[in-house]
Structures are given as structure tokens and as C-alpha cells.
């Protein structure tokens, strides 16, 4: 019996080494596209970066100076900020209902089902929906920045709701029961106990939703259109980084294509910063 043990242990070690080697190879294969994309962005995008690139607007000229991407950066920030103001309160409110009130009821299960469906809906569908409901019917004019924000908010809503539900479920039931035992009403328990405890996780989920919405192009094509100049009016057409990239990358002039690469690198850096901020908040909440 004991003579067979070394052979079994040897087979297990060999199987373990083979599994580790296979996982390492698969990891390296998965990293190859990411490395190539980052290399391509850096090699072609850094050449477009300059002070004027970030401080001037697109000129719309085919010849001469094409201008920078200031209006695209500011337009993206404005539209994503409005979308965040719409999606985050609604998403967290839905998550609170599902965890604190709906729980396992039939209506709560239906809500969860439709949230899961919204998570898998392509972004272009949200853009077409807002286009038909708000743009074609000319509610508040035709193309407008706030309509693009509505489309982005629809994209963010299931992400905020799902992540919020997960985070709220992590709040210990003992905290709720202790507050209820002291005579606090349910709404006060939610406001004073549950939300402050889950705040870091809710913030992380909201930032991840922001990172997703910031890079979407399809919804903005149908709702915002494209404009070169800087506009801070959400009721008018606005520029954005995804639209700027989409408009420039198909141009015949090399300087416009280079501006598209520079705008793409800028967009990736902004999304990376938002993601790192979300990870930092998540890490700080774990340490606390």
C-alpha cells in the first residue's frame, strides 16, 4: 500500500505542473490582444498629444490645422455626468427595494429578470429607442446632449442596480436587526445604517457603470449627432470623445486619423482613471 503512494503523488505533481503550465499559456494568450492594443494606442496616439490638442476645438477644416478635442472631452464629461445623475439614484433605489422590501416576492423576481435582460441589450438598441421616443417625436427639439445622457443612463442602470443589490446583500443582517430592535423604523434603518455601510461598494459600482458609459458610441450617434464647437448646453448638439473618434477615423487626411488615435488614447486613459478610482475605493473599504 505504501509502495504505491509515491507513484500516485508523482502523478498528481505532474498533473499539477501541467495544469499550471496550461493556465499560464492561456493567460499569456489572453494578454496578447491587450498588449497589442495598448502598444498601438501609445505608438499612434502619443504623437497627437500636445497642449493645443487638449485646449482647442475641432476646426472642421480638411486643410490646415484640424484643431484639438477640447469640446469632445468637455461634452463627454457633461453627458456622462447627467447620465450618472439619472442612473445612480434610480439604480440604487431599485437595489434598495429588491434587498430591503421586495426580497423574494414575485414582483421583485420580475424586476430582477428585466434588469438582467437590460444588462445584455446592445447599446445600439438603447440609442434607437431614445431616437424613436425623443428625437423623432422632437420632444425638446431634435438632437440634444440630454437625450444622449438618457441613452447612456439606460446603459448604466442595470449595472448600478445589479452591483448595488450585491453590495447591499453584504451588509450584515445583525445591523438591521439591532436597529429594528431599538424601535427604529425601516426607512431610518436604511438611511442611517444600511446605506452608510454599503456606501463604498455602491460608489465602486457606480464608477464602473460610468466607465462603461463613457466609451459608448452607438447611443450618441442616434441622439446627439455631431458638432465641432464647444457647447455646454445639454439641450443642443454636443461633441464627445466616441463621436470624435468615429468621425475622424474614416477621414482621408492623416492628421485627422492621428487625432482619432489621440482621442482614443485620451478616452482609454480617462476610463482607466475612473476604474482605478473605483478599485482604490473598494480597497479602502476592505481595509476599513
C-alpha positions in Angstrom: 0.0 0.0 0.0 2.8 2.4 1.0 4.8 1.4 -2.1 2.0 2.8 -4.3 1.8 6.2 -2.6 4.9 7.8 -4.2 3.7 6.9 -7.7 0.3 8.5 -7.0 1.9 11.6 -5.6 4.2 11.8 -8.6 1.2 11.6 -11.0 -0.5 14.4 -9.0 2.6 16.6 -9.1 2.9 16.1 -12.9 -0.8 16.8 -13.4 -0.5 19.9 -11.2 2.5 21.2 -13.2 0.7 20.5 -16.5 -2.4 22.4 -15.3 -0.3 25.3 -14.1 1.6 25.4 -17.4 -1.7 25.3 -19.3 -3.2 28.1 -17.3 -0.1 30.2 -17.8 -0.2 29.7 -21.5 -3.9 30.6 -21.7 -3.2 33.7 -19.6 -0.4 34.8 -21.9 -2.6 34.2 -24.9 -5.4 36.4 -23.4 -2.9 39.1 -22.6 -1.5 39.3 -26.2 -4.5 41.3 -27.7 -4.5 43.7 -24.7 -0.7 44.3 -25.1 -1.1 44.9 -28.8 -4.0 47.3 -28.4 -2.1 49.3 -25.7 1.0 49.4 -27.9 -0.9 50.5 -30.9 -2.6 53.2 -28.9 0.6 54.5 -27.4 2.6 54.4 -30.6 -0.1 56.3 -32.7 -1.8 58.3 -30.0 1.0 59.9 -28.1 2.2 61.7 -31.3 -1.1 63.6 -31.4 -0.9 64.8 -27.8 0.1 68.4 -27.2 -1.1 71.4 -25.2 -3.2 72.7 -28.2 -4.6 69.2 -28.7 -6.4 69.4 -25.3 -7.1 73.2 -25.3 -8.6 73.8 -28.8 -11.8 72.6 -30.5 -12.0 70.8 -33.9 -12.0 73.3 -36.7 -13.8 71.2 -39.3 -11.2 72.1 -41.9 -10.0 69.4 -44.3 -6.9 71.5 -45.0 -4.8 73.3 -42.4 -4.9 72.9 -38.7 -7.6 70.3 -37.7 -7.8 71.6 -34.1 -8.0 69.6 -30.9 -10.5 67.7 -28.8 -11.4 70.1 -26.1 -15.1 70.2 -27.0 -15.1 66.3 -27.1 -13.7 66.0 -23.7 -16.0 68.5 -22.1 -19.0 67.2 -23.9 -18.3 63.6 -22.7 -17.9 64.8 -19.2 -21.2 66.8 -19.3 -23.2 64.0 -20.8 -21.8 61.3 -18.6 -22.4 63.5 -15.5 -26.1 63.9 -16.5 -26.4 60.2 -17.1 -24.9 59.5 -13.7 -27.3 61.9 -12.0 -30.2 59.9 -13.7 -29.0 56.3 -13.4 -27.3 56.2 -10.0 -30.2 57.4 -7.8 -32.7 55.2 -9.7 -30.4 52.2 -9.7 -29.6 52.4 -6.0 -33.3 52.9 -5.3 -34.2 49.8 -7.2 -31.5 47.8 -5.5 -32.8 49.0 -2.1 -36.3 47.9 -2.9 -35.1 44.5 -4.1 -33.0 43.9 -0.9 -34.9 45.6 1.8 -38.6 45.3 0.7 -39.1 43.1 -2.3 -36.7 40.3 -1.3 -38.2 37.1 -2.7 -41.5 38.4 -3.8 -42.8 37.6 -7.3 -42.7 41.3 -8.4 -39.0 41.5 -7.2 -38.2 38.5 -9.2 -39.8 40.1 -12.3 -37.7 43.2 -11.7 -34.5 41.2 -11.4 -35.3 39.4 -14.6 -35.8 42.6 -16.6 -32.6 44.1 -15.1 -30.7 41.0 -16.3 -32.3 41.4 -19.7 -31.3 45.1 -19.9 -27.7 44.1 -19.0 -27.5 42.0 -22.2 -29.2 44.5 -24.5 -26.8 46.0 -27.1 -26.1 49.7 -26.7 -27.4 50.5 -30.2 -30.8 49.3 -29.1 -30.9 51.9 -26.3 -29.8 54.5 -28.8 -32.6 53.6 -31.3 -35.2 53.5 -28.5 -34.3 57.1 -27.4 -34.1 58.1 -31.1 -37.6 57.0 -31.8 -39.1 58.2 -28.5 -37.4 61.5 -28.1 -35.7 62.6 -31.3 -38.2 61.6 -33.9 -41.1 62.9 -31.9 -39.0 66.1 -31.3 -39.6 66.3 -27.6 -37.3 69.1 -26.5 -36.1 69.6 -30.1 -34.3 67.1 -32.3 -30.7 66.0 -31.4 -29.6 67.1 -27.9 -27.0 66.3 -25.3 -29.5 65.4 -22.7 -31.1 62.8 -25.0 -27.7 61.1 -25.3 -27.4 61.2 -21.5 -30.8 59.4 -21.3 -29.5 56.7 -23.6 -26.3 56.4 -21.5 -28.3 56.3 -18.3 -30.3 53.3 -19.7 -26.9 51.6 -20.2 -25.8 52.4 -16.7 -29.0 51.5 -14.9 -28.7 47.7 -14.9 -25.0 47.9 -13.9 -25.8 50.1 -10.9 -28.8 48.1 -9.9 -27.0 44.7 -10.0 -23.9 45.9 -8.3 -25.9 47.8 -5.7 -28.0 44.7 -4.9 -24.9 42.6 -4.4 -23.3 45.2 -2.1 -26.5 45.7 0.0 -26.8 42.0 0.5 -23.3 42.0 2.0 -24.5 44.3 4.9 -24.8 42.1 7.9 -28.4 41.4 8.9 -27.4 41.8 12.6 -27.0 45.6 12.0 -30.5 45.8 10.6 -32.0 43.6 13.4 -30.2 45.6 16.1 -31.6 48.9 14.8 -35.1 47.5 14.4 -35.0 46.1 17.9 -34.3 49.6 19.2 -37.5 50.7 17.6 -36.1 52.5 14.5 -38.5 52.4 11.5 -37.4 50.6 8.4 -36.7 53.8 6.4 -34.4 55.1 9.1 -32.5 51.8 9.3 -32.0 52.0 5.6 -30.9 55.7 5.7 -28.7 55.6 8.8 -27.4 52.0 8.8 -27.6 50.2 5.5 -26.6 53.0 3.1 -23.6 54.3 5.1 -22.3 50.8 5.5 -22.7 50.0 1.8 -21.6 53.4 0.5 -18.0 52.4 -0.6 -19.4 49.4 -2.6 -22.2 51.5 -4.1 -19.6 54.1 -5.2 -17.4 51.5 -6.8 -20.4 50.0 -8.8 -21.4 53.5 -9.9 -17.9 54.3 -11.1 -17.7 51.1 -13.1 -21.0 52.0 -14.7 -19.6 55.4 -15.5 -16.6 53.8 -17.1 -18.8 51.7 -19.3 -21.0 54.5 -20.5 -18.1 56.9 -21.2 -16.9 54.8 -24.1 -20.2 54.1 -25.9 -20.6 55.4 -29.4 -23.8 53.9 -30.8 -26.3 55.6 -28.5 -24.8 59.0 -29.2 -24.9 58.6 -32.9 -28.7 58.4 -32.8 -29.3 61.0 -30.1 -26.6 63.7 -30.1 -25.3 63.8 -33.7 -22.0 65.7 -34.1 -20.8 69.2 -33.7 -17.3 70.7 -33.8 -17.6 73.6 -31.5 -17.7 73.7 -27.7 -21.3 73.5 -26.3 -22.2 73.4 -22.6 -26.0 73.5 -23.3 -27.4 70.0 -22.9 -30.5 71.0 -25.0 -28.2 71.5 -28.0 -26.0 69.2 -30.0 -22.7 68.3 -28.2 -19.4 66.7 -29.2 -18.0 63.7 -27.3 -14.8 61.6 -27.5 -16.5 58.5 -29.0 -18.2 60.6 -31.7 -15.0 62.5 -32.4 -13.1 59.2 -32.9 -15.9 57.8 -35.1 -15.9 60.9 -37.2 -12.1 61.2 -37.6 -11.1 57.6 -38.1 -12.7 57.3 -41.6 -11.2 60.6 -42.9 -8.7 60.6 -45.8 -6.4 63.1 -44.1 -3.6 61.6 -42.0 -3.8 64.4 -39.4 -7.5 63.7 -38.7 -6.7 60.0 -38.3 -3.9 60.8 -35.9 -6.4 63.0 -34.0 -8.7 60.0 -33.8 -5.8 57.9 -32.3 -5.0 60.7 -29.8 -8.7 60.9 -28.8 -8.9 57.1 -28.4 -5.9 57.2 -26.1 -7.4 60.0 -24.1 -10.6 58.1 -23.7 -8.8 54.9 -22.6 -6.8 57.0 -20.0 -10.0 58.6 -18.6 -11.7 55.2 -18.3 -8.6 53.8 -16.7 -8.5 56.6 -14.1 -12.2 56.0 -13.3 -11.6 52.3 -12.9 -8.5 52.8 -10.7 -10.5 55.2 -8.5 -13.2 52.5 -8.2 -10.6 49.9 -7.2 -9.0 52.3 -4.7 -12.3 53.0 -3.0 -13.0 49.2 -2.9 -9.6 48.6 -1.4 -10.0 51.3 1.2 -13.4 49.9 2.2 -11.9 46.4 2.7 -9.1 47.9 4.9 -11.6 49.8 7.0 
